[in-house]
Amino acid sequence: MMKYIVSLSAFASTALAAVTAIPSFTLQAVAPGQPFDGMPLTLNGPLAGLGHEGSTVRFYATGNDDNAYAWSLHGFPIGIIDTPAVLVGNAAFNLAFLSLPEQTGKQYGENLMMDNWTFTTGRPSIKIAPGAGKFLSYNFEQRWFAFPAQEQGKWNVMWWDGSCCVTANGIPLKLKLVESNARADS
């Protein structure tokens, strides 16, 4: 019996070490002169925004350096239910972390996009792995905008697909990756 307890304990320690070894990231708004510059993205339910009381957006990326379009993002911590990062909406897309996005995404918009996340250093490149200081984009497009939410001091962050116009209250921003310390943040 003691042998099994020791084995189970060793397995649990190894599994925990593997999870904490996966690099995870948060996102920080970069918009010099704007009230939300430097703020971390937070969740308002499954939708990401700025200034919301929800937890800080934290994710890990899967893919490889050989195919820049192969990156997909997943909510952290790793659990039984996967929550991939998706863009959902029409022309202006919410960044959301949804379990079963094909089924649950329709309540947020008609279109759903995922798995084409890219990372840039501020200029176009095709082979960049996720890392601190790089910027999040979708298909190499950094079309992020912040729009005032209904509550004072809160902002909705959206990605624009270029098919229509952006209203005057939309403020362009970049989303910078910040490496998260898994042990300190858990």
Backbone as a printed PyTorch tensor [residue, N CA C, xyz], in Angstrom:
tensor([[[  0.8310,  -1.1950,   0.0000],
         [  0.0000,   0.0000,   0.0000],
         [  0.8720,   1.2540,   0.0000]],

        [[  1.9210,   1.2610,   0.8250],
         [  2.8160,   2.4130,   0.9010],
         [  3.4840,   2.6810,  -0.4460]],

        [[  3.7930,   1.6060,  -1.1850],
         [  4.4240,   1.7240,  -2.5020],
         [  3.5230,   2.5150,  -3.4540]],

        [[  2.2110,   2.2490,  -3.4030],
         [  1.2690,   2.9380,  -4.2810],
         [  1.1130,   4.4090,  -3.9090]],

        [[  1.1280,   4.7150,  -2.6170],
         [  1.0180,   6.0990,  -2.1730],
         [  2.2330,   6.8930,  -2.6120]],

        [[  3.4240,   6.2900,  -2.4870],
         [  4.6490,   6.9580,  -2.9240],
         [  4.6130,   7.1680,  -4.4340]],

        [[  4.1580,   6.1530,  -5.1950],
         [  4.0790,   6.2700,  -6.6480],
         [  3.0890,   7.3490,  -7.0630]],

        [[  1.9310,   7.3900,  -6.4080],
         [  0.9300,   8.4090,  -6.7130],
         [  1.4540,   9.7980,  -6.3860]],

        [[  2.1430,   9.9210,  -5.2860],
         [  2.7330,  11.1970,  -4.8970],
         [  3.7720,  11.6520,  -5.9190]],

        [[  4.6090,  10.7310,  -6.3770],
         [  5.6250,  11.0680,  -7.3810],
         [  4.9730,  11.4840,  -8.6890]],

        [[  3.9040,  10.7730,  -9.0870],
         [  3.1900,  11.1240, -10.3070],
         [  2.5800,  12.5240, -10.2060]],

        [[  1.9440,  12.8220,  -9.0730],
         [  1.3270,  14.1320,  -8.8760],
         [  2.3750,  15.2330,  -8.9040]],

        [[  3.5270,  15.0050,  -8.2940],
         [  4.6020,  16.0080,  -8.3120],
         [  5.1070,  16.2420,  -9.7180]],

        [[  5.2700,  15.1750, -10.4880],
         [  5.7470,  15.2910, -11.8710],
         [  4.7280,  16.0360, -12.7250]],

        [[  3.4490,  15.7020, -12.5670],
         [  2.4010,  16.3720, -13.3460],
         [  2.3400,  17.8530, -13.0090]],

        [[  2.4350,  18.2040, -11.7330],
         [  2.4150,  19.6080, -11.3250],
         [  3.6170,  20.3560, -11.8850]],

        [[  4.7840,  19.7300, -11.8530],
         [  5.9880,  20.3590, -12.3990],
         [  5.8500,  20.5810, -13.9000]],

        [[  5.2280,  19.6300, -14.6070],
         [  5.0410,  19.7780, -16.0520],
         [  4.1240,  20.9470, -16.3610]],

        [[  3.0460,  21.1060, -15.5980],
         [  2.1100,  22.2110, -15.8290],
         [  2.7830,  23.5500, -15.5420]],

        [[  3.5390,  23.6520, -14.4580],
         [  4.1660,  24.9250, -14.1260],
         [  5.3260,  25.2390, -15.0530]],

        [[  5.8340,  24.2300, -15.7880],
         [  6.9330,  24.4670, -16.7210],
         [  6.4490,  25.0560, -18.0450]],

        [[  5.1580,  24.9530, -18.3360],
         [  4.6090,  25.5090, -19.5730],
         [  4.5910,  27.0270, -19.4440]],

        [[  5.2460,  27.7410, -20.3650],
         [  5.2140,  29.2010, -20.2540],
         [  3.8010,  29.7350, -20.4730]],

        [[  3.3800,  30.5890, -19.5820],
         [  2.0750,  31.2260, -19.7380],
         [  2.2810,  32.7320, -19.7780]],

        [[  1.2980,  33.4030, -20.3400],
         [  1.4060,  34.8350, -20.5790],
         [  0.1380,  35.5540, -20.1490]],

        [[  0.3010,  36.8230, -19.8320],
         [ -0.8180,  37.7400, -19.6840],
         [ -0.6520,  38.7800, -20.7890]],

        [[ -1.6440,  39.6330, -20.9580],
         [ -1.5890,  40.6720, -21.9860],
         [ -1.7080,  42.0430, -21.3410]],

        [[ -0.8740,  42.9580, -21.8050],
         [ -0.8560,  44.3200, -21.2800],
         [ -1.1660,  45.2890, -22.4170]],

        [[ -2.0490,  46.2420, -22.1540],
         [ -2.4200,  47.2440, -23.1570],
         [ -1.2690,  48.2280, -23.3490]],

        [[ -0.9580,  48.5330, -24.6080],
         [  0.0500,  49.5390, -24.9360],
         [ -0.6460,  50.5940, -25.7920]],

        [[ -0.8650,  51.7520, -25.1870],
         [ -1.5180,  52.8730, -25.8630],
         [ -1.0650,  54.1470, -25.1540]],

        [[  0.1350,  54.6400, -25.4820],
         [  0.6730,  55.8110, -24.7780],
         [ -0.3160,  56.9740, -24.7450]],

        [[ -0.4690,  57.5650, -23.5520],
         [ -1.3410,  58.7120, -23.3750],
         [ -2.7970,  58.3700, -23.1000]],

        [[ -3.1510,  57.0900, -23.1660],
         [ -4.5350,  56.6900, -22.9310],
         [ -4.7090,  56.2220, -21.4790]],

        [[ -5.9190,  56.3420, -20.9290],
         [ -6.1130,  55.9910, -19.5170],
         [ -5.8650,  54.5180, -19.1980]],

        [[ -5.9050,  53.6560, -20.1890],
         [ -5.7230,  52.2240, -19.9590],
         [ -4.3210,  51.7340, -20.3120]],

        [[ -3.4140,  52.6450, -20.7040],
         [ -2.0550,  52.2410, -21.0560],
         [ -1.4060,  51.5170, -19.8780]],

        [[ -0.8750,  50.3300, -20.1290],
         [ -0.2030,  49.5490, -19.0980],
         [ -1.1190,  48.6340, -18.3030]],

        [[ -2.4240,  48.7250, -18.5170],
         [ -3.3610,  47.8760, -17.7740],
         [ -3.3290,  46.4510, -18.3260]],

        [[ -3.4980,  45.4550, -17.4490],
         [ -3.6100,  44.0760, -17.9330],
         [ -5.0190,  43.8070, -18.4450]],

        [[ -5.1420,  42.9150, -19.4130],
         [ -6.4620,  42.4820, -19.8620],
         [ -7.0770,  41.6110, -18.7800]],

        [[ -8.3480,  41.8370, -18.5120],
         [ -9.0790,  41.0580, -17.5180],
         [-10.3330,  40.4920, -18.1600]],

        [[-10.9100,  39.5200, -17.4930],
         [-12.1080,  38.8740, -18.0210],
         [-13.3680,  39.4600, -17.4150]],

        [[-14.3510,  39.6520, -18.2830],
         [-15.7050,  40.0200, -17.8830],
         [-16.5670,  38.8630, -18.3870]],

        [[-16.7170,  37.8220, -17.5630],
         [-17.2730,  36.5580, -18.0410],
         [-16.2230,  35.9340, -18.9340]],

        [[-16.5850,  35.4890, -20.1450],
         [-15.5760,  34.9260, -21.0420],
         [-14.8890,  35.9710, -21.9280]],

        [[-15.3580,  37.2220, -21.8880],
         [-14.8350,  38.2630, -22.7760],
         [-13.7080,  39.0440, -22.1100]],

        [[-12.6740,  39.3550, -22.8950],
         [-11.5350,  40.1160, -22.3790],
         [-11.7800,  41.6080, -22.5310]],

        [[-11.3290,  42.3640, -21.5480],
         [-11.4530,  43.8120, -21.5770],
         [-10.4250,  44.4380, -20.6560]],

        [[-10.5880,  45.7100, -20.3780],
         [ -9.6700,  46.4410, -19.5000],
         [-10.4550,  47.0380, -18.3420]],

        [[ -9.9270,  46.8980, -17.1400],
         [-10.5470,  47.4950, -15.9670],
         [-11.6630,  46.6800, -15.3440]],

        [[-11.9200,  45.4930, -15.8480],
         [-12.9850,  44.6530, -15.2840],
         [-12.4920,  43.9650, -14.0160]],

        [[-13.4170,  43.5860, -13.1310],
         [-13.0630,  42.9750, -11.8500],
         [-12.6870,  41.5070, -11.9760]],

        [[-12.8770,  40.9020, -13.1330],
         [-12.5710,  39.4780, -13.3120],
         [-11.0840,  39.1990, -13.2490]],

        [[-10.7480,  37.9380, -13.3710],
         [ -9.3380,  37.5430, -13.2990],
         [ -8.5710,  38.0580, -14.5110]],

        [[ -7.2680,  38.1770, -14.3430],
         [ -6.3940,  38.6000, -15.4320],
         [ -6.3750,  37.5180, -16.5020]],

        [[ -6.4440,  37.9120, -17.7640],
         [ -6.3530,  36.9650, -18.8720],
         [ -4.9820,  36.3030, -18.7920]],

        [[ -4.9770,  34.9900, -18.7650],
         [ -3.7220,  34.2390, -18.7280],
         [ -3.8680,  33.0480, -19.6530]],

        [[ -2.8760,  32.7940, -20.4940],
         [ -2.9890,  31.7450, -21.5000],
         [ -1.6320,  31.1340, -21.7920]],

        [[ -1.6710,  30.0180, -22.4950],
         [ -0.4650,  29.4090, -23.0480],
         [ -0.7150,  29.1620, -24.5290]],

        [[  0.3520,  29.0460, -25.2850],
         [  0.2410,  28.8650, -26.7320],
         [  0.6940,  27.4680, -27.1190]],

        [[  0.0190,  26.8890, -28.1070],
         [  0.4610,  25.6200, -28.6740],
         [  0.7210,  25.8460, -30.1480]],

        [[  1.7310,  25.2150, -30.6560],
         [  2.1290,  25.3550, -32.0490],
         [  3.6170,  25.1750, -32.1570]],

        [[  4.1630,  25.5910, -33.2900],
         [  5.6100,  25.4860, -33.4400],
         [  6.1320,  26.6100, -34.3120]],

        [[  7.4440,  26.8050, -34.2850],
         [  8.0700,  27.8940, -35.0280],
         [  8.0510,  27.6840, -36.5330]],

        [[  7.8640,  26.4490, -36.9960],
         [  7.9180,  26.1770, -38.4330],
         [  6.7180,  26.7230, -39.1930]],

        [[  5.5930,  26.8590, -38.5310],
         [  4.3960,  27.3660, -39.1830],
         [  3.8000,  28.4610, -38.3010]],

        [[  4.0150,  29.7040, -38.6620],
         [  3.5700,  30.8260, -37.8320],
         [  2.0590,  30.8600, -37.6720]],

        [[  1.3230,  30.2360, -38.5860],
         [ -0.1320,  30.2260, -38.4780],
         [ -0.6460,  29.0770, -37.6240]],

        [[  0.2370,  28.2790, -37.0550],
         [ -0.1800,  27.1010, -36.3000],
         [ -0.4730,  27.4050, -34.8410]],

        [[ -0.3060,  28.6350, -34.3840],
         [ -0.4810,  28.9300, -32.9720],
         [ -1.9450,  28.9830, -32.5780]],

        [[ -2.2470,  28.3390, -31.4870],
         [ -3.5540,  28.4850, -30.8550],
         [ -3.3070,  28.8450, -29.3990]],

        [[ -4.2240,  29.5630, -28.8050],
         [ -4.0910,  30.0220, -27.4270],
         [ -5.1390,  29.3350, -26.5720]],

        [[ -4.7580,  29.0200, -25.3330],
         [ -5.6480,  28.3170, -24.4220],
         [ -5.5670,  28.9560, -23.0490]],

        [[ -6.7290,  29.0770, -22.3970],
         [ -6.7720,  29.6340, -21.0550],
         [ -5.9280,  28.8320, -20.0840]],

        [[ -5.3460,  29.5070, -19.1100],
         [ -4.5070,  28.8920, -18.0900],
         [ -5.1770,  29.1450, -16.7530]],

        [[ -5.2270,  28.2850, -15.8200],
         [ -4.4670,  27.0400, -15.7750],
         [ -5.0970,  25.9570, -16.6290]],

        [[ -4.3140,  24.9480, -16.8730],
         [ -4.7600,  23.8100, -17.6620],
         [ -5.7060,  22.9990, -16.7960]],

        [[ -6.8440,  22.6580, -17.3430],
         [ -7.8140,  21.9030, -16.5690],
         [ -8.4740,  20.8400, -17.4070]],

        [[ -9.5390,  20.3120, -16.8980],
         [-10.2710,  19.2650, -17.5920],
         [-10.9620,  19.8400, -18.8230]],

        [[-11.4790,  21.0690, -18.7100],
         [-12.1830,  21.7070, -19.8240],
         [-11.2610,  22.7360, -20.4740]],

        [[-11.0010,  22.5680, -21.7610],
         [-10.1560,  23.4960, -22.5050],
         [-10.9520,  24.7620, -22.8180]],

        [[-10.3080,  25.9200, -22.6670],
         [-10.9440,  27.1950, -23.0150],
         [-10.0470,  27.9220, -24.0140]],

        [[-10.1920,  27.6070, -25.3020],
         [ -9.3630,  28.2700, -26.3010],
         [ -9.7280,  29.7420, -26.4700]],

        [[ -8.7340,  30.5250, -26.8570],
         [ -8.9650,  31.9340, -27.1790],
         [ -9.5580,  32.0050, -28.5780]],

        [[-10.6020,  32.7950, -28.7180],
         [-11.2780,  32.9550, -30.0050],
         [-11.5950,  34.4250, -30.2250]],

        [[-11.8180,  34.7720, -31.4630],
         [-12.3950,  36.0610, -31.8190],
         [-13.8140,  35.7600, -32.2700]],

        [[-14.7790,  36.4380, -31.6730],
         [-16.1660,  36.1570, -31.9890],
         [-16.9180,  37.4740, -32.1790]],

        [[-17.7160,  37.5390, -33.2520],
         [-18.4840,  38.7490, -33.5150],
         [-18.7530,  38.9340, -34.9900]],

        [[-18.9360,  40.1910, -35.3900],
         [-19.1940,  40.5770, -36.7730],
         [-18.4430,  41.8740, -37.0460]],

        [[-17.4540,  41.8680, -37.9050],
         [-16.6120,  43.0380, -38.2480],
         [-15.7330,  43.4680, -37.0750]],

        [[-16.3200,  43.6950, -35.9150],
         [-15.5520,  43.9380, -34.6820],
         [-15.7440,  42.6990, -33.8170]],

        [[-14.6270,  42.0850, -33.4390],
         [-14.6640,  40.7960, -32.7590],
         [-14.1810,  40.9160, -31.3140]],

        [[-14.9120,  40.2920, -30.4060],
         [-14.4940,  40.2020, -29.0150],
         [-13.4280,  39.1210, -28.8800]],

        [[-12.4300,  39.3770, -28.0560],
         [-11.4880,  38.3470, -27.6550],
         [-12.1440,  37.6170, -26.4920]],

        [[-12.3200,  36.3120, -26.6470],
         [-13.0200,  35.5290, -25.6270],
         [-12.2960,  34.2170, -25.3850]],

        [[-12.4920,  33.6750, -24.2150],
         [-12.0020,  32.3410, -23.8670],
         [-13.2390,  31.4970, -23.5930]],

        [[-13.5610,  30.6170, -24.5500],
         [-14.8130,  29.8610, -24.4980],
         [-14.5510,  28.3640, -24.5190]],

        [[-15.1910,  27.6370, -23.6150],
         [-15.1880,  26.1830, -23.7360],
         [-16.2140,  25.8320, -24.8120]],

        [[-15.9190,  24.8450, -25.6100],
         [-16.7760,  24.4340, -26.7320],
         [-17.1900,  25.6360, -27.5860]],

        [[-16.2190,  26.3730, -28.1430],
         [-16.5440,  27.6260, -28.8390],
         [-17.5050,  27.4810, -30.0150]],

        [[-17.4720,  26.3420, -30.7180],
         [-18.3920,  26.1750, -31.8470],
         [-19.8400,  26.1770, -31.3860]],

        [[-20.0820,  25.7460, -30.1560],
         [-21.4440,  25.7020, -29.6260],
         [-21.7980,  26.9610, -28.8500]],

        [[-20.8680,  27.4820, -28.0640],
         [-21.1770,  28.6090, -27.1790],
         [-20.9220,  29.9760, -27.8130]],

        [[-20.1570,  30.0330, -28.9010],
         [-19.7890,  31.3060, -29.4990],
         [-20.9060,  32.0600, -30.1790]],

        [[-21.9340,  31.3730, -30.6490],
         [-23.0250,  32.0200, -31.4000],
         [-23.7500,  33.0900, -30.5910]],

        [[-23.7400,  32.9920, -29.2810],
         [-24.4290,  34.0070, -28.4750],
         [-23.6750,  35.3400, -28.4700]],

        [[-22.4160,  35.3370, -28.9360],
         [-21.6080,  36.5620, -28.9710],
         [-21.4240,  37.1140, -30.3790]],

        [[-21.8560,  36.3930, -31.3930],
         [-21.7420,  36.8670, -32.7650],
         [-21.7970,  35.7190, -33.7520]],

        [[-21.9810,  36.0640, -35.0220],
         [-22.1520,  35.0450, -36.0580],
         [-20.8570,  34.3710, -36.4600]],

        [[-19.7350,  35.0920, -36.3760],
         [-18.4700,  34.5700, -36.8680],
         [-17.5340,  34.2100, -35.7230]],

        [[-16.7820,  33.1310, -35.9180],
         [-15.8470,  32.6390, -34.9210],
         [-14.5100,  32.3710, -35.6000]],

        [[-13.4490,  32.9440, -35.0610],
         [-12.1140,  32.7350, -35.6190],
         [-11.1740,  32.2810, -34.5060]],

        [[-10.3190,  31.2950, -34.8210],
         [ -9.3570,  30.8130, -33.8460],
         [ -8.2060,  30.1170, -34.5650]],

        [[ -7.1270,  29.8700, -33.8520],
         [ -5.9760,  29.1040, -34.3360],
         [ -5.1110,  29.8050, -35.3710]],

        [[ -5.2710,  31.0720, -35.6190],
         [ -4.3770,  31.8110, -36.5160],
         [ -3.6730,  32.9310, -35.7730]],

        [[ -3.3970,  32.7200, -34.4810],
         [ -2.7330,  33.7420, -33.6690],
         [ -1.2700,  33.8390, -34.0780]],

        [[ -0.7790,  35.0570, -34.1470],
         [  0.6160,  35.3010, -34.4960],
         [  1.2120,  36.2680, -33.4770]],

        [[  2.5230,  36.3140, -33.4520],
         [  3.2460,  37.1560, -32.5090],
         [  4.2520,  37.9800, -33.2830]],

        [[  4.3430,  39.2570, -32.9810],
         [  5.2520,  40.1370, -33.7130],
         [  6.1130,  40.9350, -32.7480]],

        [[  7.1750,  41.4610, -33.2970],
         [  8.0380,  42.3550, -32.5180],
         [  7.7610,  43.7950, -32.8950]],

        [[  6.6760,  44.0390, -33.6010],
         [  6.3290,  45.3800, -34.0360],
         [  6.4700,  45.5450, -35.5360]],

        [[  7.0840,  44.5780, -36.1820],
         [  7.2060,  44.5980, -37.6460],
         [  6.8610,  43.1940, -38.1530]],

        [[  6.4090,  43.0610, -39.3840],
         [  5.9960,  41.7530, -39.8860],
         [  7.1300,  40.7310, -39.8670]],

        [[  6.8040,  39.5350, -39.5010],
         [  7.7350,  38.4200, -39.4980],
         [  6.9090,  37.1470, -39.5590]],

        [[  7.4620,  36.0980, -40.1260],
         [  6.6590,  34.8880, -40.2460],
         [  7.0390,  33.7910, -39.2720]],

        [[  8.1960,  33.8720, -38.6140],
         [  8.6000,  32.8010, -37.7020],
         [  8.9290,  33.3680, -36.3400]],

        [[  7.9050,  33.6470, -35.5600],
         [  8.1220,  34.1760, -34.2170],
         [  7.3130,  33.3630, -33.2310]],

        [[  8.0010,  32.8220, -32.2370],
         [  7.3310,  32.0940, -31.1640],
         [  6.8450,  33.0950, -30.1280]],

        [[  5.8460,  32.7180, -29.3360],
         [  5.3910,  33.6280, -28.2920],
         [  6.4950,  33.8880, -27.2780]],

        [[  6.5640,  35.1030, -26.7870],
         [  7.5590,  35.4650, -25.7920],
         [  7.2700,  36.8350, -25.2230]],

        [[  7.8150,  37.0770, -24.0370],
         [  7.6050,  38.3660, -23.3710],
         [  8.0690,  39.5070, -24.2630]],

        [[  7.2910,  40.5890, -24.2930],
         [  7.6410,  41.7730, -25.0780],
         [  7.1460,  41.7370, -26.5060]],

        [[  6.6570,  40.5970, -26.9710],
         [  6.1100,  40.5080, -28.3290],
         [  4.6370,  40.9090, -28.2740]],

        [[  4.0730,  41.1700, -29.4310],
         [  2.6940,  41.6380, -29.5040],
         [  1.7960,  40.5720, -30.1110]],

        [[  0.5800,  40.4730, -29.5910],
         [ -0.3960,  39.5180, -30.0920],
         [ -1.1000,  40.0940, -31.3110]],

        [[ -1.2010,  39.2830, -32.3450],
         [ -1.9510,  39.6830, -33.5330],
         [ -2.7100,  38.4640, -34.0530]],

        [[ -3.5560,  38.7040, -35.0100],
         [ -4.3030,  37.6210, -35.6380],
         [ -4.0360,  37.7160, -37.1300]],

        [[ -3.5020,  36.6470, -37.7130],
         [ -3.0850,  36.6670, -39.1240],
         [ -2.1640,  37.8510, -39.4060]],

        [[ -1.2800,  38.1460, -38.4790],
         [ -0.3020,  39.2350, -38.5650],
         [ -0.9290,  40.6230, -38.5530]],

        [[ -2.1870,  40.7270, -38.2300],
         [ -2.8630,  42.0190, -38.1840],
         [ -3.0590,  42.4400, -36.7290]],

        [[ -2.5320,  43.5960, -36.3680],
         [ -2.7120,  44.1510, -35.0290],
         [ -3.8030,  45.2050, -35.0780]],

        [[ -5.0060,  44.7670, -35.2610],
         [ -6.1480,  45.6830, -35.3870],
         [ -6.9540,  45.7030, -34.0980]],

        [[ -6.2910,  45.9570, -32.9930],
         [ -6.9530,  45.9910, -31.6940],
         [ -7.4460,  47.3960, -31.3850]],

        [[ -8.6520,  47.4750, -30.8420],
         [ -9.2340,  48.7490, -30.4360],
         [ -9.8850,  48.5890, -29.0690]],

        [[ -9.8590,  49.6590, -28.2850],
         [-10.5730,  49.6950, -27.0050],
         [-11.7590,  50.6350, -27.1660]],

        [[-12.9090,  50.1930, -26.6980],
         [-14.1240,  50.9890, -26.7340],
         [-14.6290,  51.1560, -25.3090]],

        [[-15.1020,  52.3520, -24.9580],
         [-15.6230,  52.5450, -23.5980],
         [-16.7750,  51.5910, -23.3190]],

        [[-16.7410,  50.9440, -22.1610],
         [-17.8460,  50.0880, -21.7360],
         [-18.9040,  50.9530, -21.0620]],

        [[-20.0060,  50.3710, -20.6740],
         [-21.0730,  51.1380, -20.0370],
         [-20.6590,  51.6650, -18.6720]],

        [[-19.7880,  50.9460, -17.9790],
         [-19.3340,  51.3850, -16.6600],
         [-18.0790,  52.2460, -16.7890]],

        [[-18.0110,  53.3130, -16.0310],
         [-16.8820,  54.2430, -16.0430],
         [-15.5670,  53.4990, -15.7490]],

        [[-14.5350,  53.7810, -16.5340],
         [-13.2110,  53.2030, -16.2970],
         [-13.0180,  51.8020, -16.8370]],

        [[-14.0180,  51.2800, -17.5300],
         [-13.9220,  49.9360, -18.1030],
         [-13.9410,  50.0540, -19.6290]],

        [[-13.2130,  49.1480, -20.2750],
         [-13.0610,  49.1890, -21.7250],
         [-13.2800,  47.8060, -22.3080]],

        [[-13.9600,  47.7620, -23.4540],
         [-14.0940,  46.5260, -24.2150],
         [-12.9760,  46.5160, -25.2520]],

        [[-12.2550,  45.4140, -25.3410],
         [-11.1670,  45.2770, -26.3060],
         [-11.6440,  44.4040, -27.4500]],

        [[-11.5080,  44.9220, -28.6750],
         [-11.9990,  44.2100, -29.8440],
         [-10.9640,  44.2190, -30.9570]],

        [[-11.0700,  43.2220, -31.8270],
         [-10.2280,  43.1260, -33.0160],
         [-11.1150,  43.4270, -34.2120]],

        [[-10.6270,  44.2890, -35.0930],
         [-11.3970,  44.7490, -36.2530],
         [-10.9190,  44.0030, -37.4830]],

        [[-11.8340,  43.5140, -38.3080],
         [-11.4500,  42.7320, -39.4830],
         [-11.1890,  43.5720, -40.7280]],

        [[-11.3880,  44.8770, -40.6710],
         [-11.1030,  45.7500, -41.8010],
         [-12.2390,  45.8860, -42.7850]],

        [[-13.3800,  45.2440, -42.5500],
         [-14.4660,  45.2610, -43.5270],
         [-15.3710,  46.4860, -43.4170]],

        [[-15.2870,  47.2040, -42.3470],
         [-16.1560,  48.3540, -42.1530],
         [-15.3460,  49.4550, -41.4710]],

        [[-16.0190,  50.4290, -40.9670],
         [-15.3240,  51.5320, -40.2980],
         [-15.2950,  51.3060, -38.7860]],

        [[-14.3970,  52.0120, -38.1160],
         [-14.3220,  51.9840, -36.6550],
         [-14.8990,  53.2970, -36.1640]],

        [[-15.7930,  53.2340, -35.1890],
         [-16.4100,  54.4550, -34.6810],
         [-15.3740,  55.3530, -34.0150]],

        [[-15.6960,  56.6140, -33.8830],
         [-14.7580,  57.6100, -33.3720],
         [-14.3190,  57.3380, -31.9350]],

        [[-15.1060,  56.6010, -31.1680],
         [-14.6970,  56.3370, -29.7920],
         [-13.7840,  55.1190, -29.6480]],

        [[-13.4360,  54.4700, -30.7540],
         [-12.4940,  53.3520, -30.7310],
         [-11.0570,  53.8710, -30.6780]],

        [[-10.2900,  53.4000, -29.7190],
         [ -8.9020,  53.8510, -29.5430],
         [ -7.9720,  52.6940, -29.8900]],

        [[ -7.0690,  52.8750, -30.8760],
         [ -6.1560,  51.7880, -31.2370],
         [ -5.1730,  51.4800, -30.1040]],

        [[ -4.8420,  50.2100, -29.9760],
         [ -3.8700,  49.7880, -28.9800],
         [ -3.1670,  48.5330, -29.4580]],

        [[ -2.0860,  48.1890, -28.7830],
         [ -1.3930,  46.9300, -29.0180],
         [ -1.5120,  46.1110, -27.7410]],

        [[ -1.4250,  44.7960, -27.8930],
         [ -1.4790,  43.8960, -26.7520],
         [ -0.1210,  43.2080, -26.6120]],

        [[  0.6000,  43.5700, -25.5620],
         [  1.9490,  43.0560, -25.3420],
         [  1.9110,  41.8450, -24.4250]],

        [[  2.6580,  40.8040, -24.8060],
         [  2.7590,  39.6140, -23.9860],
         [  3.6740,  39.8780, -22.7980]],

        [[  3.2250,  39.4470, -21.6380],
         [  4.0150,  39.5380, -20.4170],
         [  4.0850,  38.1160, -19.8680]],

        [[  5.3080,  37.6030, -19.6870],
         [  5.4220,  36.2400, -19.1850],
         [  4.9380,  36.2000, -17.7510]],

        [[  4.1340,  35.1750, -17.4750],
         [  3.5390,  35.0280, -16.1550],
         [  4.3670,  34.0400, -15.3510]],

        [[  4.5960,  34.3240, -14.0930],
         [  5.3020,  33.4130, -13.2140],
         [  4.2720,  32.4240, -12.6860]],

        [[  4.2830,  31.2130, -13.2320],
         [  3.2420,  30.2160, -12.9340],
         [  3.1360,  29.9240, -11.4410]],

        [[  4.2310,  29.7960, -10.7410],
         [  4.1650,  29.4340,  -9.3280],
         [  3.6400,  30.5970,  -8.4870]],

        [[  4.0440,  31.8120,  -8.8310],
         [  3.6180,  32.9790,  -8.0340],
         [  2.1750,  33.3430,  -8.3200]],

        [[  1.6970,  33.1070,  -9.5590],
         [  0.3550,  33.5290,  -9.9560],
         [ -0.7230,  32.4930,  -9.6790]],

        [[ -0.3580,  31.2520,  -9.4040],
         [ -1.3610,  30.1870,  -9.2330],
         [ -2.0620,  30.3100,  -7.9150]]])
